[in-house]
Amino acid sequence: MPSTFPPRTDPLWRLTAACDADTRPDRLDLLVGVYRDDTGSSPVFGAVAEAERSLAARSPSKEYLGPAGNRDFTNALTRMLFPSEDVRARTLAVQSVAGTGALRLLAELLAATGPDRTVHLGTPAYLNHRTILTAAGLRVREYPMLLPDGRPDPNASLAAVATAAPGDALLIQGCCHNPTGAAMPTQSWEELAHAMAERGVVPFVDHAYFGLGDGLDADLEGVRRMLDILPEAVVAVSASKAWGLYNERTGCAIVVSDDPARRALAHSVLETTARAGYSQPPDHGARIVHEILTRPELRTRWSAELDSMRLRLGHLREGLTDALVRRTASAEFEPLREQRGMFLRLPLSEDQMGRLRDEHGIHGLPSGRINLAGVPTLLVDRVADAITRVHGGPEAARPVLTGARG
Ligand SMILES: Cc1ncc(COP(=O)(O)O)c(C=O)c1O
């Protein structure tokens, strides 16, 4: 039987299995995008544990909620994301099975309402984006989004919009771009929004890492400005990283449109797609997020916890970059300081990333992406030594002292 299913493109889970099978005691798993503390574990937020305790004490019901999921959750989340009442009045939100589910629901919506639509995708991209878009039947056109030195090209998305057809969509990561760590200044969001308005291009925003870049409001500023300018947009939101609810599968698909008839149509497509796929999303994570966002003391605790994660990522990024610049004397590592979020994209080839894994037990993605949160502070020097050796900088030839390896 001929297969129309997209080819397997995401090596993440295969590499994770290979990492699990690596029996070296000092092997370091820097693969999957999960926040880890200095002990290497992925802790439950204190605010989440507290919310779970109060939910358990109140024994909320487990009855069906319908394909759009928990409306209290989607309302509270939408209020947090978009404080502007004007934007919220144009918004409809459907709970999804995490960020991935939101991406898929919205991709299905774009395909159903624009069969000739192309989605423009900056590369390197989050590996699952292309898979999700093509699985929904959308055409994908990729464009390079980085300059040769690894920094984001400020004109790349504008150029993609200039050649897009009216009705096409542009996939934009809201902040902390995976895998490049690129951060788009608010002014660029505004310029892009005006160019898209002129060309009739719809933004397809994927927000998975808010709070982990420059702070919650700073990370959401770009999409907020864009929605002030544009009449229509779709936004996929993940609660996996910002609340640490990875396996609770909590997210939200949001459609913004000035036109009530188009909102009603979108709602119907999203609900029908959900109903045909999984009927309704799981509720536990949605209740937790709602509890946190609507109880001031829990919300304060949660945002302090999120802030401390963000600050730790910033310290790790600075520490590792300093160590690499010192060791390699190479300007190639300087742009790492401008990256944001959970990941660091190293200027290493696929072959060098393979050596990092095989010779030093440090497991990252072939693209050069490592999970920064997975580097314990005490091991920053060991990681910098290993990267220097595979990169071939001036200190690469010196033997690595065991003590320095942590
Ligand atoms: C850019 C991006 N979008 C969406 C997701 C989906 O996250 P989840 O489905 O776990 O909420 C991820 C997960 O790593 C991601 O990196």
Ligand as a Chemical Component Dictionary entry (heavy atoms), coordinates in Angstrom:
data_LIG
# 
_chem_comp.id                   LIG 
_chem_comp.type                 NON-POLYMER 
_chem_comp.pdbx_formal_charge   0 
_chem_comp.three_letter_code    LIG 
# 
loop_
_chem_comp_atom.comp_id 
_chem_comp_atom.atom_id 
_chem_comp_atom.alt_atom_id 
_chem_comp_atom.type_symbol 
_chem_comp_atom.charge 
_chem_comp_atom.model_Cartn_x 
_chem_comp_atom.model_Cartn_y 
_chem_comp_atom.model_Cartn_z 
_chem_comp_atom.pdbx_ordinal 
LIG C1 C1 C 0 8.782 24.732 19.938 1  
LIG C2 C2 C 0 7.905 23.722 20.592 2  
LIG N1 N1 N 0 6.597 23.757 20.360 3  
LIG C3 C3 C 0 5.762 22.873 20.911 4  
LIG C4 C4 C 0 6.223 21.879 21.741 5  
LIG C5 C5 C 0 5.228 20.891 22.274 6  
LIG O1 O1 O 0 5.234 20.704 23.616 7  
LIG P1 P1 P 0 4.188 19.791 24.359 8  
LIG O2 O2 O 0 3.391 19.044 23.362 9  
LIG O3 O3 O 0 4.987 18.886 25.208 10 
LIG O4 O4 O 0 3.346 20.734 25.152 11 
LIG C6 C6 C 0 7.587 21.792 22.016 12 
LIG C7 C7 C 0 8.123 20.729 22.874 13 
LIG O5 O5 O 0 9.265 20.506 23.053 14 
LIG C8 C8 C 0 8.452 22.741 21.423 15 
LIG O6 O6 O 0 9.764 22.725 21.642 16 
# 
loop_
_chem_comp_bond.comp_id 
_chem_comp_bond.atom_id_1 
_chem_comp_bond.atom_id_2 
_chem_comp_bond.value_order 
_chem_comp_bond.pdbx_ordinal 
LIG C1 C2 SING 1  
LIG C2 N1 SING 2  
LIG C2 C8 DOUB 3  
LIG N1 C3 DOUB 4  
LIG C3 C4 SING 5  
LIG C4 C5 SING 6  
LIG C4 C6 DOUB 7  
LIG C5 O1 SING 8  
LIG O1 P1 SING 9  
LIG P1 O2 DOUB 10 
LIG P1 O3 SING 11 
LIG P1 O4 SING 12 
LIG C6 C7 SING 13 
LIG C6 C8 SING 14 
LIG C7 O5 DOUB 15 
LIG C8 O6 SING 16 
# 
